[in-house]
Amino acid sequence: MIPIAWRAMTLRVALAGGLVATALVGPGLAHAAASGGTLIGTVTCGPDEETPAAHVLVDLAGTGLSARTDGAGRFVLQSAPSGRSLVLDASLEPTGSSVTSRYNVVVQAGETLDVGNLDLPACPMPIPPSDDSSPSPLSDGGN
């Protein structure tokens, strides 16, 4: 039996492959997990490893946390779970055809950790500017 002073919460964590782990977490550990840390870094693409990868999805596997890179390829992921080994993925969307990962990322509560650069083998295709004069797919063209 768990003592009253050690009331536990159930913590469910999604793991790779769709597995779900369940653990009992005491009040001190629950607070540490909730406070989390911040991950920052950059994503580049192509053979030169210098071209910024703008608007790429950066995902913290199994946490539901994700962000998009800015025009310079920089990203910020806040509230990352602290004190455990994490996997950080950067991928092209919507196909996810080009992915790079950083394994064993560990951030402490309240810490900002620079994970450095993640390099995608291919660059995202630029999104063409929209032309407001053409009819949208749902439009009847003005008829």
Buried (B, 14 or more C-beta within 10 A) or exposed (E): EEEEEEEEEEBEBEEEEEEEEEEEBEEEBBEBBEEBBBBBBBBBBEEEEEBBBBBBBBBBBBBEBBBEBBEEBBBEBEBBBBEEEBBBBBBBEEEEEBBBEBEEBBBEBEEEBEBEBBBBEEBBEEEEEEEEEEEEEEEEEEE
